[in-house]
Amino acid sequence: MKLGMVKNKYKCIVCGRVFPEGQGIVIKYGNLILSFHSSRCAAKFLKRLLENTPYEDIGRYVKDVYEEFIEQLKKIEEIKSKKI
């Protein structure tokens, strides 16, 4: 462990709080860095993004990801029910 090692700092794009690398949520998307100090700020951003983007633009992608997670949950439930 190195003492005095400086970590990168990020600024939350929703509330403006500064936080060190390893905390918060940092998503690199294309040439953007989306940095959120908490899951609450990330959820606020996601909600606004979905409310302001026409369904025709991202609806198919949202539905695909939604279905992926539903399938994962079904598989987990099947595995749990087989153990009993």
N, C-alpha and C positions, 0 to 999 in steps of 0.2 A: 504494500500500500504506500503510495507516494503522498507525502504531506504537501499541502499547498497547491495541489493539482486543481486547476481552474476548470470547472464544468461549463459547458455552453449554457447560456440563459435564453429563455424564450419569453415572449410577451403574449398574453392571452388576447386573441383578436376580438373577443366579446367584451371582457370587462377591463382589460388593460393591465392585469396583474403580471408581474414578472416572476418566473419560476425556473428552477434549475433543471438541467437535463436529467431524465430519470423520473421526474414527477410529471403530473399532468398527462395530456394526450397530444402527441405531435404526429401529424399526418403529412407526408410529402406527396403532393398530387401535382404531377406535371412540374411546372416551374414555381408552384406555390408551396408555402409551408403553412399549414393550418395548425395553429398552436392554441390549445385550450388548457387553462390551469385546472379545470375540474370537469367531471362528466356532466355536471349541470350546464356549464357553458357550452360544451360540445352538443348536448341535446338541444339547447336553445338555437344554436347555429343550424343544426340539422332540421329542426322544425321550420325555421324561417326559409331554409333552402327548399324544402319540399312544398311549402305553402306558396312560394313565389315562382316556382318553375312549372311551366305547363306540363301536363301529364304526357302529352305527345313527345316531349323531349326526353324524359327520363323514366316514364311509367313502365316501359318494358324491362328496364334494368332493375328498378325497384321490385317489380313482380318476380323476376328471376332470383334475386337475392332472398326475397321473402320465402319463395318456394324451397330454396336450398336449406334455409334454417328450419322450415317446417319438416322437411325430409329428415334432417338430422335429429330433430326431436322425436319423430316417429321411430327411428332406429334405436335411439336411447331407450324409449319406452318399451320397445320389443325386447331389448336385451334385459331390462329390469324385470319384465313380466316372465321371461324364461327362467330366471334364477329362482323364482318362488316355487 
